[in-house]
Amino acid sequence: MNAYLFPPAPQPTLAVKGEEAAYPVRRIFCVGRNYAAHAAEMGVAVDREAPFYFTKSPHAVMESGGAMPYPPGTENFHFEMELVVALGGPAFRVSADQAMSAVYAFGCGLDMTRRDLQLKAREKQRPWDLGKDFEQSAVLAPMTRAAEVAALGSQRIWLTVNGETKQDAHLSDLIHSVPEIIADLSKFYHLDAGDIIMTGTPAGVGPVQPGDVIEGGIDGLENVSLSIGEPA
């Protein structure tokens, strides 16, 4: 084996409830505008024909319960509460009926967003990378194995900032369901174990400031939390 020129980055991992071994994160796919009310608050139309995606790099992974500094380059830093799907096996060109067999676990996550940078990019029809893909922007709670989670649909998804409710919806409000998302993604990627899908956020997104404490949850899953620190 060839020697490395410099030490490689550590493998990002997630805790899994009841498991001693960690779940290694390979890729992070994110679904945009997957709740109609959120699309409306962002001033865009809902596309019901097919989901659309952006990605975050594995270096974006941050464990729930920590503190992150207010990130550079933004003056409008937003939270987005999401259902997270962790795959445990291959899925390529699968149907929606087959898709759930690839799911290993579910969890709560925060898609932290430099909203001003995202909107500037959107106005110029440019990629969202600066707004979405940066260090510690995917805050993930411990996963719960799919076999221990009730059928998705009626579960409440919520988020508070400093104890005040900001987001409050149900997974039944998803425009594109988890099986539909996996089936659609599998048309374009050889999905496999280690792939994470963040499935979109309900309405109520908004800014946070240093000193704020975020907590979010979904019925039956471990809560996610984050404290915002001063700029680095």
C-alpha positions as CSV (number, residue, x, y, z in Angstrom):
1,M,0.0,0.0,0.0
2,N,1.3,3.5,-0.8
3,A,2.0,5.8,2.0
4,Y,-0.1,8.9,2.4
5,L,1.4,12.3,1.9
6,F,-0.4,13.6,4.9
7,P,-2.8,11.9,7.5
8,P,-6.2,11.2,5.9
9,A,-9.2,12.7,7.6
10,P,-11.0,10.5,10.2
11,Q,-13.9,8.5,9.0
12,P,-17.2,10.3,10.0
13,T,-19.5,8.0,11.9
14,L,-22.9,8.0,13.6
15,A,-24.0,6.3,16.8
16,V,-26.7,3.7,16.5
17,K,-29.0,3.1,19.5
18,G,-28.2,-0.3,21.1
19,E,-25.1,-0.9,19.0
20,E,-21.5,-0.7,20.2
21,A,-20.2,-0.4,16.6
22,A,-20.5,3.0,14.8
23,Y,-22.1,3.6,11.4
24,P,-19.6,4.9,8.9
25,V,-20.9,7.7,6.7
26,R,-20.1,7.4,3.0
27,R,-22.2,10.1,1.3
28,I,-24.9,12.6,2.3
29,F,-27.8,13.3,-0.1
30,C,-30.4,16.0,0.8
31,V,-33.9,16.5,-0.6
32,G,-35.0,20.0,-1.4
33,R,-38.5,21.5,-0.9
34,N,-40.1,18.2,0.2
35,Y,-42.8,19.9,2.3
36,A,-45.3,22.2,0.5
37,A,-45.5,24.7,3.3
38,H,-41.7,25.1,3.4
39,A,-41.6,25.6,-0.4
40,A,-44.2,28.3,0.0
41,E,-42.3,30.1,2.7
42,M,-39.2,30.1,0.5
43,G,-41.3,31.6,-2.4
44,V,-40.9,28.7,-4.8
45,A,-43.3,26.2,-6.4
46,V,-43.5,22.6,-5.4
47,D,-42.3,20.0,-7.9
48,R,-44.5,17.0,-7.3
49,E,-43.2,15.1,-10.4
50,A,-39.8,14.1,-8.8
51,P,-37.6,15.1,-5.9
52,F,-34.5,17.2,-6.4
53,Y,-31.3,17.0,-4.5
54,F,-28.2,18.6,-3.2
55,T,-25.3,17.0,-1.3
56,K,-23.2,17.6,1.7
57,S,-19.7,16.2,2.1
58,P,-19.0,13.7,4.9
59,H,-16.9,16.4,6.7
60,A,-20.2,18.1,7.4
61,V,-21.2,15.4,9.9
62,M,-21.5,16.6,13.5
63,E,-22.8,14.6,16.5
64,S,-25.9,15.8,18.3
65,G,-25.4,17.5,21.6
66,G,-22.3,19.6,20.7
67,A,-21.7,23.3,20.1
68,M,-20.6,24.8,16.8
69,P,-19.3,28.3,16.2
70,Y,-21.4,30.6,14.1
71,P,-20.0,29.9,10.6
72,P,-18.0,32.3,8.5
73,G,-19.3,34.2,5.5
74,T,-23.0,34.5,6.6
75,E,-25.2,36.9,8.4
76,N,-28.3,34.7,8.1
77,F,-27.7,31.2,9.6
78,H,-30.8,28.9,9.6
79,F,-31.9,25.6,11.1
80,E,-33.8,23.0,9.2
81,M,-35.2,19.9,11.0
82,E,-35.2,16.7,9.0
83,L,-35.9,12.9,9.1
84,V,-32.6,11.1,8.3
85,V,-32.5,7.8,6.5
86,A,-29.3,5.6,6.8
87,L,-28.9,2.9,4.2
88,G,-27.5,-0.5,5.2
89,G,-27.3,-2.2,1.8
90,P,-27.2,-1.7,-2.0
91,A,-30.0,-0.1,-4.0
92,F,-29.6,0.5,-7.7
93,R,-32.6,0.9,-10.0
94,V,-35.0,-0.3,-7.3
95,S,-38.7,0.2,-7.2
96,A,-40.4,2.1,-4.4
97,D,-41.8,-1.3,-3.3
98,Q,-38.2,-2.7,-3.0
99,A,-36.6,0.4,-1.6
100,M,-37.2,0.0,2.1
101,S,-35.2,-3.2,2.2
102,A,-32.0,-1.1,1.8
103,V,-32.8,1.0,4.9
104,Y,-30.8,0.3,8.0
105,A,-31.9,3.0,10.4
106,F,-33.7,6.3,10.9
107,G,-32.7,9.4,12.9
108,C,-33.2,13.1,13.5
109,G,-30.9,15.7,11.8
110,L,-30.4,19.4,11.3
111,D,-29.5,20.7,7.9
112,M,-27.8,23.9,9.0
113,T,-27.8,26.5,6.2
114,R,-26.1,29.8,5.3
115,R,-29.4,31.1,4.0
116,D,-28.1,34.3,2.5
117,L,-25.4,32.5,0.5
118,Q,-28.0,29.9,-0.7
119,L,-30.4,32.6,-1.8
120,K,-27.7,34.5,-3.7
121,A,-26.7,31.3,-5.5
122,R,-30.3,30.6,-6.3
123,E,-30.9,34.0,-7.8
124,K,-27.9,33.5,-10.1
125,Q,-28.9,29.9,-10.9
126,R,-25.7,28.6,-9.3
127,P,-25.2,25.6,-7.1
128,W,-26.0,25.8,-3.4
129,D,-22.6,24.5,-2.1
130,L,-21.6,27.6,-0.2
131,G,-25.0,27.8,1.5
132,K,-25.3,24.1,2.3
133,D,-22.0,22.2,2.3
134,F,-19.7,23.3,5.0
135,E,-18.1,22.0,8.2
136,Q,-20.6,20.8,10.9
137,S,-23.6,21.6,8.8
138,A,-25.2,18.1,9.1
139,V,-26.0,17.6,12.8
140,L,-27.1,14.1,13.4
141,A,-28.6,12.3,16.4
142,P,-28.0,8.6,17.2
143,M,-29.8,6.4,14.6
144,T,-32.6,3.9,15.5
145,R,-32.7,0.7,13.6
146,A,-35.5,0.5,11.1
147,A,-36.9,-2.6,12.7
148,E,-37.6,-0.7,15.9
149,V,-39.4,2.2,14.1
150,A,-43.1,2.3,13.4
151,A,-44.3,2.7,9.8
152,L,-43.6,6.2,8.7
153,G,-46.5,8.6,8.4
154,S,-48.2,10.0,11.5
155,Q,-45.0,10.8,13.5
156,R,-44.7,14.4,14.6
157,I,-41.6,16.3,13.5
158,W,-40.7,19.4,15.5
159,L,-38.0,21.9,16.4
160,T,-37.5,24.5,19.2
161,V,-35.0,27.3,19.7
162,N,-34.4,28.3,23.3
163,G,-37.6,26.3,24.2
164,E,-39.8,28.1,21.7
165,T,-41.5,25.9,19.0
166,K,-40.5,27.0,15.5
167,Q,-41.3,23.9,13.4
168,D,-44.2,21.5,13.9
169,A,-45.5,19.1,11.3
170,H,-45.9,15.4,10.6
171,L,-44.0,13.0,8.3
172,S,-47.2,12.4,6.4
173,D,-46.7,16.0,5.1
174,L,-43.7,14.8,3.0
175,I,-44.3,15.4,-0.7
176,H,-42.0,12.5,-1.7
177,S,-42.0,9.5,0.6
178,V,-38.9,7.7,1.8
179,P,-39.5,4.8,-0.6
180,E,-40.1,7.2,-3.5
181,I,-36.9,9.1,-2.7
182,I,-34.7,6.0,-2.5
183,A,-36.2,4.6,-5.8
184,D,-35.6,7.9,-7.6
185,L,-32.0,8.4,-6.3
186,S,-31.2,4.8,-7.3
187,K,-31.8,5.7,-10.9
188,F,-28.7,7.9,-10.8
189,Y,-26.4,6.4,-8.1
190,H,-25.3,2.9,-6.9
191,L,-26.6,3.5,-3.4
192,D,-25.1,1.4,-0.6
193,A,-24.4,1.0,3.1
194,G,-23.1,4.3,4.5
195,D,-25.2,6.5,2.4
196,I,-27.3,9.1,4.3
197,I,-30.5,10.8,3.0
198,M,-31.8,13.9,4.6
199,T,-35.4,14.0,3.5
200,G,-36.4,17.7,3.7
201,T,-37.6,20.2,6.3
202,P,-41.1,21.5,7.2
203,A,-42.1,25.1,7.3
204,G,-40.9,27.4,10.1
205,V,-37.2,27.6,9.3
206,G,-35.4,30.7,10.6
207,P,-32.2,32.3,11.9
208,V,-30.2,31.5,15.0
209,Q,-27.6,33.6,16.8
210,P,-24.7,32.8,19.2
211,G,-26.0,31.6,22.5
212,D,-29.1,29.9,21.0
213,V,-29.9,26.3,21.8
214,I,-31.7,24.1,19.1
215,E,-33.6,20.9,19.9
216,G,-35.6,18.8,17.5
217,G,-37.4,15.5,17.5
218,I,-39.5,13.0,15.7
219,D,-41.8,10.5,17.5
220,G,-39.9,7.3,18.3
221,L,-36.4,8.6,17.5
222,E,-33.6,10.1,19.5
223,N,-33.7,13.9,19.7
224,V,-31.1,16.1,18.0
225,S,-29.7,19.2,19.7
226,L,-27.1,21.9,19.0
227,S,-25.7,25.0,20.7
228,I,-24.6,28.0,18.6
229,G,-21.3,29.6,19.7
230,E,-19.5,32.7,18.9
231,P,-17.8,33.0,15.5
232,A,-14.5,31.2,15.3
